[in-house]
Amino acid sequence: MNRNPLHTTAIPGKLAVWQLVNRAARILRVQLTAEAAYRPPSLTKLPDAQPGTIIFDAYPDLVDARELLSEHDDMWDAVREDYWAALLNTADLPSPGLGG
C-alpha cells in the first residue's frame, strides 16, 4: 500500500504540493502566482525561488496550513477534496480476503 506519493492540487493561480502521511495531508509547498517567495512562519524571503513559492519547514497538516494562509480558503477546500479522494482510494487498499 503506497500512500506517500506527492499529490498536487491546482486551482487558478494557486498550486499546493502535499503528501498523505499517516492519514494526514502534509503540505510541502504552495505556489501563489501573485506573491513573493517566502518561508513561513518567519516570512524569510526566498530570493532564488520562483515568485509565489511558499516552502514549509515543518510540513503542516491541512488544518495548520489553512490557519497559516487563511486568505486562501479556496485552495484549502480543493486540497481537502483531493485529500479525501486519496485517502479513500480503493486502489491503495489491500485486497480483500488476504491474511484473514
Steps between C-alpha positions, in 0.01 A plus 500: 500500500666822382336807649802731507538623143494871439161643412427831334183701524461787258243773461540817292806691626577254782667162541557289811746208516420260782551147624268259679682396819326293768156612379599868506561728204844653561550816298849523349472815295257742342530703183305828494557693180433841656742485796874512570678178600537446877521243780240518781466562785812720501407652159863465394526608137620243246667713233608204285157336496234556240269786606202375692676198647432431867705219653401358838774379736278294729260368231180608674187294472204642314350665809823679591569600138150645475570702814837623371356609163136555591445742212522204258193303613418410140829315465465320834147393408638349178782325691244360743302350211814347348610378843178305552521355150859385569417367846205300373667378180413132498788424261736567793323262737604137556304238307202359694532152638879502531652416835163445660 
